[in-house]
Amino acid sequence: MATRAMQANTGESRRDLTVDGARLACWEAGPEDAEPVLLLHGYPSNHRVWRHQIEALSRRRVIALDLLDR
């Protein structure tokens, strides 16, 4: 439920990636042509630990990865 609210507030979109056989979820927000900011979480967290920072950085292109294999 927190993810749905965060998406509504920040305009996030989710993209699924496969990198070297590992499946990752990539959450993106902000203008596509803006300077990117990459947010990486620690173990065992996920992208939701960045929910407040994503909103605060919304003028930039924010990219938050879920690093746990799905």
C-alpha positions as protocol buffer text, in pm:
chain_id: "A"
residue {
  index: 1
  type: MET
  ca { x: 0 y: 0 z: 0 }
}
residue {
  index: 2
  type: ALA
  ca { x: 288 y: 242 z: 71 }
}
residue {
  index: 3
  type: THR
  ca { x: 418 y: 176 z: -278 }
}
residue {
  index: 4
  type: ARG
  ca { x: 86 y: 277 z: -437 }
}
residue {
  index: 5
  type: ALA
  ca { x: 76 y: 603 z: -240 }
}
residue {
  index: 6
  type: MET
  ca { x: 436 y: 679 z: -328 }
}
residue {
  index: 7
  type: GLN
  ca { x: 368 y: 621 z: -696 }
}
residue {
  index: 8
  type: ALA
  ca { x: 73 y: 858 z: -687 }
}
residue {
  index: 9
  type: ASN
  ca { x: 272 y: 1133 z: -510 }
}
residue {
  index: 10
  type: THR
  ca { x: 596 y: 1113 z: -709 }
}
residue {
  index: 11
  type: GLY
  ca { x: 488 y: 991 z: -1053 }
}
residue {
  index: 12
  type: GLU
  ca { x: 706 y: 683 z: -1025 }
}
residue {
  index: 13
  type: SER
  ca { x: 712 y: 410 z: -1282 }
}
residue {
  index: 14
  type: ARG
  ca { x: 848 y: 59 z: -1249 }
}
residue {
  index: 15
  type: ARG
  ca { x: 1066 y: -119 z: -1499 }
}
residue {
  index: 16
  type: ASP
  ca { x: 1188 y: -479 z: -1467 }
}
residue {
  index: 17
  type: LEU
  ca { x: 1549 y: -538 z: -1571 }
}
residue {
  index: 18
  type: THR
  ca { x: 1761 y: -850 z: -1617 }
}
residue {
  index: 19
  type: VAL
  ca { x: 2132 y: -796 z: -1563 }
}
residue {
  index: 20
  type: ASP
  ca { x: 2367 y: -1095 z: -1591 }
}
residue {
  index: 21
  type: GLY
  ca { x: 2073 y: -1326 z: -1518 }
}
residue {
  index: 22
  type: ALA
  ca { x: 1959 y: -1136 z: -1206 }
}
residue {
  index: 23
  type: ARG
  ca { x: 1609 y: -985 z: -1215 }
}
residue {
  index: 24
  type: LEU
  ca { x: 1586 y: -633 z: -1073 }
}
residue {
  index: 25
  type: ALA
  ca { x: 1301 y: -389 z: -1030 }
}
residue {
  index: 26
  type: CYS
  ca { x: 1391 y: -33 z: -1123 }
}
residue {
  index: 27
  type: TRP
  ca { x: 1175 y: 254 z: -997 }
}
residue {
  index: 28
  type: GLU
  ca { x: 1206 y: 586 z: -1181 }
}
residue {
  index: 29
  type: ALA
  ca { x: 1062 y: 930 z: -1112 }
}
residue {
  index: 30
  type: GLY
  ca { x: 1111 y: 1284 z: -1235 }
}
residue {
  index: 31
  type: PRO
  ca { x: 1169 y: 1434 z: -1580 }
}
residue {
  index: 32
  type: GLU
  ca { x: 1345 y: 1199 z: -1823 }
}
residue {
  index: 33
  type: ASP
  ca { x: 1579 y: 1474 z: -1945 }
}
residue {
  index: 34
  type: ALA
  ca { x: 1685 y: 1585 z: -1593 }
}
residue {
  index: 35
  type: GLU
  ca { x: 2015 y: 1507 z: -1423 }
}
residue {
  index: 36
  type: PRO
  ca { x: 1995 y: 1147 z: -1289 }
}
residue {
  index: 37
  type: VAL
  ca { x: 2034 y: 1046 z: -926 }
}
residue {
  index: 38
  type: LEU
  ca { x: 2089 y: 676 z: -852 }
}
residue {
  index: 39
  type: LEU
  ca { x: 1969 y: 547 z: -513 }
}
residue {
  index: 40
  type: LEU
  ca { x: 2102 y: 211 z: -390 }
}
residue {
  index: 41
  type: HIS
  ca { x: 1970 y: 45 z: -75 }
}
residue {
  index: 42
  type: GLY
  ca { x: 2146 y: -186 z: 169 }
}
residue {
  index: 43
  type: TYR
  ca { x: 2060 y: -546 z: 248 }
}
residue {
  index: 44
  type: PRO
  ca { x: 1784 y: -656 z: 323 }
}
residue {
  index: 45
  type: SER
  ca { x: 1596 y: -336 z: 231 }
}
residue {
  index: 46
  type: ASN
  ca { x: 1429 y: -238 z: -96 }
}
residue {
  index: 47
  type: HIS
  ca { x: 1356 y: 84 z: -290 }
}
residue {
  index: 48
  type: ARG
  ca { x: 1091 y: 193 z: -38 }
}
residue {
  index: 49
  type: VAL
  ca { x: 1359 y: 306 z: 210 }
}
residue {
  index: 50
  type: TRP
  ca { x: 1411 y: 600 z: -31 }
}
residue {
  index: 51
  type: ARG
  ca { x: 1042 y: 707 z: -49 }
}
residue {
  index: 52
  type: HIS
  ca { x: 1097 y: 1045 z: 118 }
}
residue {
  index: 53
  type: GLN
  ca { x: 1416 y: 1120 z: -76 }
}
residue {
  index: 54
  type: ILE
  ca { x: 1249 y: 1029 z: -407 }
}
residue {
  index: 55
  type: GLU
  ca { x: 981 y: 1289 z: -343 }
}
residue {
  index: 56
  type: ALA
  ca { x: 1236 y: 1552 z: -232 }
}
residue {
  index: 57
  type: LEU
  ca { x: 1453 y: 1491 z: -541 }
}
residue {
  index: 58
  type: SER
  ca { x: 1164 y: 1487 z: -788 }
}
residue {
  index: 59
  type: ARG
  ca { x: 1309 y: 1777 z: -993 }
}
residue {
  index: 60
  type: ARG
  ca { x: 1584 y: 1535 z: -1102 }
}
residue {
  index: 61
  type: ARG
  ca { x: 1558 y: 1193 z: -1267 }
}
residue {
  index: 62
  type: VAL
  ca { x: 1557 y: 958 z: -968 }
}
residue {
  index: 63
  type: ILE
  ca { x: 1638 y: 592 z: -1024 }
}
residue {
  index: 64
  type: ALA
  ca { x: 1601 y: 350 z: -730 }
}
residue {
  index: 65
  type: LEU
  ca { x: 1686 y: -16 z: -780 }
}
residue {
  index: 66
  type: ASP
  ca { x: 1557 y: -313 z: -588 }
}
residue {
  index: 67
  type: LEU
  ca { x: 1879 y: -512 z: -569 }
}
residue {
  index: 68
  type: LEU
  ca { x: 1726 y: -834 z: -439 }
}
residue {
  index: 69
  type: ASP
  ca { x: 1673 y: -1098 z: -708 }
}
residue {
  index: 70
  type: ARG
  ca { x: 1300 y: -1136 z: -776 }
}
